[in-house]
Amino acid sequence: MVFVLIFWVLIWLLGIAATIFFCLRQWIQRYKKKLHCPESENRLHVGIFHPYCNAGGGGERVLWCAVRALQNKYDNIKIVIYTGDIDATPSSILQKAKNVFNIALEVEHISFVYLKQRHWIEAGKYPHFTLLGQSLGSIALGLEAVCKFPPDIFIDTMGYAYTYPVFRYLAGSRIACYVHYPLISTDMLKKVQYRQSSFNNKAYVARNPFLTWIKLNYYRLLSKTYKWVSCCSETILVNSTWTENHIVDLLNVPLKTHRVYPPCDIEHLKSLEHIENNEEILIVSVGQFRPEKNHPLQLQVLYELRTLLARDEALWNRIKLVIVGSCRHEDDYERLHNMEDLAKHLSLENSVEFKVNVKYDELLNIYKRAKIGIHTMYNEHFGIGIVECMAAGVIMIAHRSGGPLLDIIETSEGCQNGYLATEAVEYAASILNIILNSAETNQNIVYAARSSVERFSEKEFDDQFLRAISPVFV
């Protein structure tokens, strides 16, 4: 009797859910038709989902270059950006794109839909089961977005795959996506399975077999749902070989997966002339203040470098690390303050400078002065900052993993264009090698680096992006 009662309760709940779904779908479809007034019935409404469009990171460069490419290709489109930056005006957002990325856009056919529920996708809101919480939160944010503006074509440029069914089944939108980083990767599954601690696998979980079993099955369930929602996209663009390998492995849709390297400001940066300064050896780091960027490792590198130069204080006093990054919200600013405290703790405050949300012109001046660049993220999906440093004539040292290893940096003798490292001591040794190298050796590395980055230009991105995105515009 109890099971019969439960069965009928489930049927009743499913009936209510189906009724709500169909009512909401009909309302959205009617609203969508109203957007197509007679004088614009041939115009396509393209919605681009990027809740942090004003963040100023590499993902935002992809966004604005994609918008510019679409505007140049299609005359009959109106672009709508879904953003949670409710405190920023459209003009200030577009001006920041100009200041930070040197990207000027036609503002006439760009509008913004402001989303007030962005807090549902904040990682800080979910101290446990963060990925699940953010995924469910993105559904709520997607519902707000589709109710405010149901587009003909929906393009996700931040990786919120759980919004795809919302737009496909409620608004009847055609779906495309640009994936910077898969929600779940086989690397993450292996770390949990082999009980290795990391920033997304806490030590107390790695030490406990039962918690490890729970988390492993939780990740496997997420990977299955991620596959289902991602397959709602008609074309999947990925930013690197590393991401492509994981997406193909997870989704098993190789024919609609396209590798499109992110756009980098190659031409302008290659023309920069380096400012020689014998009194200063400037090391630069460029990247958002996010936990996975592993900025503390950069301070450890500097600490190890000081140890290597213990007998050459004069040389050590010439070295300075400039960490350039952008902050999206309070959590990022807190990480920045923690970094400043760590620098003081290691007695490095006189050798480190933090620059936050710098303008493009200021970044160019830093590139002109910098001799060495470091990037410390493990399995960086690509690394726009790495490519830009190389184009600017800065000798890069990046983590031996992900995009830097598979796509960007070559260390073989005769065609070396940079350095790869893993541990702080290895980074420090590479920095010292560059400092002690002959001018000719370093110049050969710079020349090889500048030659190798042509395939990451904005023009190459435009061509490959438009080719891969074209199925949803047919």
C-alpha positions in Angstrom: 0.0 0.0 0.0 2.8 2.4 0.9 4.6 1.7 -2.4 1.4 2.3 -4.4 1.0 5.6 -2.5 4.6 6.6 -3.3 4.1 5.7 -6.9 1.0 7.9 -7.3 2.7 10.8 -5.5 5.6 10.5 -8.0 3.2 10.5 -10.9 1.4 13.6 -9.4 4.8 15.4 -9.0 5.9 14.5 -12.5 2.5 15.7 -13.8 2.9 19.1 -12.1 6.5 19.4 -13.4 5.4 18.6 -16.9 2.6 21.2 -16.7 4.9 23.9 -15.5 7.4 23.0 -18.2 4.9 23.2 -21.0 3.3 26.4 -19.7 6.7 28.0 -19.4 7.7 26.8 -22.8 4.6 28.3 -24.4 5.0 31.6 -22.7 8.7 31.8 -23.8 7.8 30.9 -27.3 5.1 33.6 -27.5 7.6 36.1 -26.0 10.2 35.1 -28.5 7.8 35.8 -31.4 7.2 39.3 -30.1 10.9 40.0 -30.4 10.6 39.5 -34.1 8.7 42.6 -35.1 7.9 42.9 -38.8 10.8 45.2 -39.6 13.3 42.8 -38.1 11.8 39.5 -39.0 15.0 38.5 -41.0 17.3 39.5 -38.1 18.8 36.7 -36.0 19.0 37.2 -32.2 22.2 35.8 -30.9 22.5 35.4 -27.2 26.0 34.9 -25.7 26.1 33.6 -22.2 29.1 35.1 -20.3 28.1 36.0 -16.7 31.5 37.6 -16.0 31.9 39.5 -19.2 33.6 42.4 -17.4 36.3 40.3 -15.6 39.1 41.2 -18.0 40.6 37.7 -18.3 41.5 35.4 -21.2 38.0 34.1 -21.5 36.8 37.7 -22.0 39.2 38.2 -24.8 37.7 35.2 -26.5 34.2 36.6 -25.9 34.9 40.1 -27.4 36.9 38.7 -30.4 34.0 36.3 -31.1 31.5 39.2 -31.0 33.7 41.2 -33.4 34.1 38.2 -35.8 30.3 37.6 -35.8 29.6 41.3 -36.5 32.1 41.3 -39.4 30.6 38.2 -40.9 26.9 38.5 -40.4 24.9 41.7 -41.2 21.5 40.4 -40.0 22.3 39.6 -36.4 21.6 41.4 -33.1 24.0 40.3 -30.3 22.8 40.1 -26.7 25.3 39.4 -23.9 24.0 37.8 -20.8 26.0 39.2 -17.9 25.8 39.3 -14.1 27.8 42.5 -13.9 24.8 44.5 -12.8 26.9 47.4 -11.5 28.6 48.0 -14.8 26.9 50.0 -17.6 27.1 48.8 -21.3 29.4 51.7 -22.2 31.8 50.9 -19.3 31.9 47.2 -20.2 32.7 47.9 -23.9 35.2 50.6 -22.8 37.0 48.0 -20.6 37.2 45.7 -23.6 38.9 48.5 -25.5 41.2 49.4 -22.6 42.2 45.9 -21.6 42.2 44.0 -24.9 42.4 46.8 -27.5 39.2 45.5 -29.1 36.8 48.1 -30.5 33.3 46.9 -31.3 30.3 48.2 -33.2 27.9 49.1 -30.3 24.8 49.6 -32.4 23.8 45.9 -32.5 25.1 44.9 -29.1 22.9 44.9 -26.0 23.1 43.5 -22.5 20.7 41.4 -20.4 21.6 41.8 -16.8 21.2 38.7 -14.6 20.5 39.3 -10.9 20.9 35.6 -9.9 24.6 35.3 -10.6 25.3 34.5 -6.9 23.9 31.0 -7.6 27.0 30.1 -9.6 29.6 31.5 -7.1 31.9 28.8 -5.9 31.9 30.3 -2.4 28.2 29.6 -2.0 28.9 25.8 -2.0 31.6 24.8 0.5 30.8 21.2 -0.3 29.7 19.6 -3.6 30.8 22.8 -5.3 30.5 21.5 -8.9 27.0 20.2 -8.4 25.9 23.4 -6.7 27.3 25.6 -9.5 25.8 23.3 -12.1 22.3 23.5 -10.6 22.9 27.2 -10.0 23.6 27.7 -13.6 20.2 26.2 -14.5 18.6 28.8 -12.3 20.6 31.5 -14.0 19.8 30.1 -17.4 16.1 30.2 -16.6 16.4 33.9 -15.7 18.3 34.6 -18.9 15.9 32.7 -21.2 12.9 34.4 -19.6 14.4 37.8 -20.1 15.5 37.2 -23.7 14.9 33.9 -25.6 17.4 34.0 -28.5 17.4 32.3 -31.9 21.0 31.2 -31.4 22.6 30.6 -28.0 26.3 30.6 -27.6 27.9 29.7 -24.2 31.5 31.1 -23.9 32.1 30.2 -20.2 31.4 26.5 -20.0 28.0 26.4 -18.2 26.8 23.3 -20.1 23.7 22.8 -17.8 22.1 25.9 -19.4 22.0 24.2 -22.9 18.8 22.1 -22.3 17.1 25.2 -20.8 17.6 27.2 -24.1 17.1 24.3 -26.4 13.9 22.9 -25.0 12.3 26.1 -23.6 13.3 28.6 -26.3 14.0 26.3 -29.2 17.4 27.9 -29.6 20.2 26.4 -31.6 23.2 25.8 -29.3 26.9 26.3 -29.7 29.6 26.5 -27.1 33.3 27.4 -26.6 34.8 25.2 -23.9 37.8 26.5 -22.1 37.8 23.8 -19.5 35.6 20.7 -19.1 33.5 20.6 -15.9 35.0 17.1 -15.2 38.2 15.8 -16.6 39.8 12.4 -16.5 42.7 14.0 -14.6 40.2 15.0 -11.8 38.8 11.5 -11.7 42.3 10.0 -11.4 43.3 12.3 -8.6 40.3 11.2 -6.6 40.7 7.6 -7.5 44.4 7.5 -6.5 43.7 9.7 -3.5 46.0 12.6 -4.4 45.2 15.9 -2.7 44.9 19.1 -4.7 42.9 22.4 -4.7 39.8 20.4 -5.8 40.4 17.3 -3.7 41.0 18.2 -0.1 43.5 16.3 2.0 41.0 14.9 4.4 39.0 13.4 1.5 42.1 11.9 -0.1 43.0 10.3 3.3 39.6 8.7 3.8 38.7 5.7 1.7 34.9 6.1 2.3 34.9 9.8 1.4 37.0 9.0 -1.7 34.5 6.4 -2.8 31.6 8.9 -2.4 33.5 11.6 -4.3 34.5 9.3 -7.1 30.9 8.2 -7.7 29.8 11.8 -7.4 32.3 12.8 -10.1 31.2 9.8 -12.3 27.5 10.9 -12.0 28.4 14.5 -12.8 30.4 13.3 -15.9 27.3 11.4 -17.2 25.0 14.3 -16.8 27.6 16.7 -18.2 27.8 14.4 -21.3 24.0 14.6 -21.8 23.7 18.4 -21.4 26.8 19.1 -23.5 25.4 17.0 -26.4 22.6 19.5 -26.7 25.2 21.7 -28.4 25.2 21.4 -32.2 28.9 22.4 -32.4 31.5 22.3 -29.7 34.6 24.6 -29.9 37.5 23.8 -27.7 40.6 25.9 -27.0 43.5 23.5 -26.9 44.6 19.9 -27.6 44.4 19.2 -23.8 40.7 20.3 -23.7 39.9 18.5 -27.0 41.3 15.2 -25.7 39.2 15.4 -22.6 36.0 16.5 -24.3 36.3 13.8 -26.9 36.9 11.3 -24.2 34.0 12.5 -22.1 31.4 13.2 -24.8 32.5 10.9 -27.7 31.4 13.4 -30.3 34.7 13.9 -32.3 32.9 15.0 -35.5 31.4 18.1 -33.9 34.3 19.0 -31.7 36.6 21.7 -33.2 39.9 22.9 -31.8 39.9 26.7 -32.1 42.9 28.3 -30.4 42.0 31.5 -28.4 42.9 34.8 -30.0 46.1 36.5 -28.9 47.2 40.0 -29.7 50.2 38.7 -31.7 50.8 41.4 -34.4 50.9 44.3 -32.0 53.0 42.5 -29.4 55.5 41.3 -31.9 56.3 44.8 -32.8 57.1 45.9 -29.3 60.7 47.0 -28.7 62.3 45.7 -25.5 63.6 48.4 -23.1 67.1 47.4 -21.9 67.7 48.0 -18.3 70.9 46.7 -16.8 69.8 47.7 -13.3 66.7 45.6 -13.2 65.7 42.0 -14.2 61.9 42.0 -14.4 60.0 38.8 -14.2 56.3 39.0 -15.1 53.3 36.9 -14.3 49.9 37.5 -16.1 46.7 35.8 -14.9 43.5 36.2 -13.0 43.7 35.8 -9.2 42.0 32.4 -9.2 43.1 29.5 -7.0 44.0 27.2 -9.9 46.5 29.8 -11.2 48.6 28.8 -8.1 50.2 32.2 -7.5 51.7 31.1 -4.1 54.0 28.8 -6.1 55.4 31.9 -7.8 56.4 33.4 -4.5 58.0 30.0 -3.6 59.9 30.2 -6.9 61.2 33.6 -5.9 62.2 32.3 -2.5 64.1 29.4 -4.0 65.8 31.8 -6.5 67.0 34.0 -3.5 68.5 30.8 -2.0 70.3 30.0 -5.3 71.7 33.6 -5.3 72.6 33.6 -1.6 76.2 34.5 -2.5 75.4 37.1 -5.1 73.3 39.7 -3.3 73.9 42.3 -6.0 72.3 40.2 -8.6 69.4 39.3 -6.3 68.7 43.0 -5.7 68.2 43.5 -9.4 65.4 40.9 -9.6 61.8 41.9 -9.3 58.6 39.9 -9.9 55.5 41.8 -11.1 52.3 39.8 -10.8 49.6 41.2 -13.1 46.1 40.0 -12.7 42.4 40.8 -12.6 39.9 40.3 -9.7 36.3 39.3 -10.4 34.8 39.5 -6.9 35.6 39.6 -3.2 37.0 36.0 -3.2 39.6 37.0 -5.7 40.5 40.2 -3.7 40.9 38.0 -0.6 43.3 35.7 -2.5 45.2 38.8 -3.5 45.5 40.0 0.1 46.6 36.6 1.2 49.3 36.7 -1.5 50.5 40.1 -0.2 50.7 38.6 3.3 52.6 35.6 2.1 55.1 37.8 0.3 55.7 39.6 3.6 56.0 36.3 5.5 58.7 35.2 3.1 60.4 38.6 3.3 59.9 39.2 -0.4 57.8 42.4 -0.2 60.6 44.5 -1.7 61.0 42.1 -4.6 57.3 41.6 -5.6 54.8 44.0 -6.9 51.1 43.3 -7.5 49.2 45.1 -10.2 45.4 44.6 -10.4 43.1 45.3 -13.3 45.7 47.2 -15.3 44.9 48.9 -18.5 46.2 47.6 -21.8 48.8 50.4 -22.2 50.2 49.7 -18.8 50.5 46.0 -19.6 52.4 46.8 -22.8 54.9 48.9 -20.8 55.4 46.0 -18.4 56.0 43.6 -21.4 58.6 46.0 -22.8 60.6 46.0 -19.6 60.2 42.3 -18.7 62.9 39.7 -19.5 61.3 36.6 -18.1 57.7 35.4 -17.6 56.3 32.6 -15.4 53.1 30.8 -15.4 52.4 28.2 -12.7 48.9 26.7 -13.2 48.8 22.9 -13.4 47.0 21.7 -16.5 46.3 25.2 -17.8 43.8 24.5 -20.6 45.6 26.9 -23.0 47.4 30.0 -21.7 46.7 33.3 -23.5 49.0 35.1 -21.2 51.9 32.7 -22.0 51.4 33.3 -25.8 51.2 37.1 -25.4 54.4 37.1 -23.3 56.2 35.1 -26.0 55.0 37.4 -28.7 56.2 40.4 -26.7 59.7 39.0 -26.5 59.5 37.7 -22.9 61.1 34.3 -22.3 58.4 32.1 -20.7 58.6 29.4 -18.1 55.3 27.5 -17.8 54.1 24.4 -16.0 54.9 21.1 -17.8 51.3 20.1 -18.4 48.1 21.0 -20.3 48.2 23.6 -23.1 51.7 24.9 -22.5 53.1 21.4 -22.9 50.9 20.1 -25.7 50.4 23.3 -27.8 52.7 26.2 -26.9 56.2 25.6 -25.6 58.9 23.6 -27.3 62.0 22.8 -25.3 63.9 20.6 -27.8 67.5 21.7 -28.7 67.6 23.7 -31.9 63.9 24.9 -31.7 63.5 25.9 -28.1 61.0 28.7 -27.6 60.7 28.6 -23.8 61.1 26.5 -20.7 58.9 24.1 -18.8 59.0 23.3 -15.1 57.0 21.7 -12.3 58.5 22.4 -8.9 59.6 25.7 -7.4 63.3 24.7 -7.5 63.0 23.8 -11.2 61.4 27.1 -12.0 64.1 29.0 -10.0 66.8 27.0 -11.9 65.3 28.0 -15.2 65.2 31.6 -14.3 68.8 31.5 -13.3 69.7 29.8 -16.6 68.0 32.6 -18.5 69.8 35.2 -16.5 73.2 33.6 -17.1 72.6 32.6 -20.7 74.5 34.5 -23.4 72.6 37.3 -25.2 72.7 35.2 -28.4 71.1 32.2 -26.7 68.3 34.2 -25.3 67.8 36.0 -28.5 67.4 32.7 -30.4 64.8 31.6 -27.9 62.9 34.9 -28.3 63.1 34.6 -32.1 61.8 31.1 -32.0 59.0 32.1 -29.7 57.8 35.0 -31.8 57.8 32.8 -34.9 55.9 30.0 -33.2 52.9 32.1 -32.1 51.6 33.0 -35.5 49.0 30.2 -35.3 47.4 31.9 -32.3 46.7 35.2 -33.9 43.3 37.0 -33.8 43.0 36.5 -37.6 43.5 32.8 -37.3 40.9 32.7 -34.5 38.4 34.6 -36.5 38.7 32.2 -39.5 38.6 29.0 -37.4 35.8 30.3 -35.1 33.5 31.3 -37.9 34.1 28.0 -39.7 33.3 26.0 -36.6 30.3 28.1 -35.5 28.7 28.2 -39.0 26.4 25.1 -38.5 24.1 27.0 -36.1 23.7 29.9 -38.6 22.6 27.7 -41.5 
